[in-house]
Amino acid sequence: MNIAGTIDRPLTHNPQKQAPMKPSTYEPAGSATQDFTISGAKDSRQNRTREMQLIPEAMARAHMRERLQEAERDRQAVRLVAARRMQRRAERASMRARRALAMAVMQ
């Protein structure tokens, strides 16, 4: 089964191996501006293509870095809450001990 590629899913991403665009049958010849090839245009097109292909990768890295920082902030918040809870528990235990000592001294 030989299926031709589409614009969204070309058979190959290499511009040199892609089939050239054919003029449409319903468009009169010469209606569009002619293609002018500039020396070095192919190289710049390939570099741009490579850079554009790396954009999602860079975005994924940035997204993961942001998620890791968010997770670290959440972990710090959880540790802070736990530390405050333990501090309050220790203060209550200290007050109980003082009361018990005061009661023992009073008797």
Secondary structure, 3 states (H helix, E strand, C coil): CCCCCCCCCCCCCCCCCCCCCCCCCCCCCCCCCCCCCCCCHHHHHHHHHHHHHHHHHHHHHHHHHHHHHHHHHHHHHHHHHHHHHHHHHHHHHHHHHHHHHHHHHHC
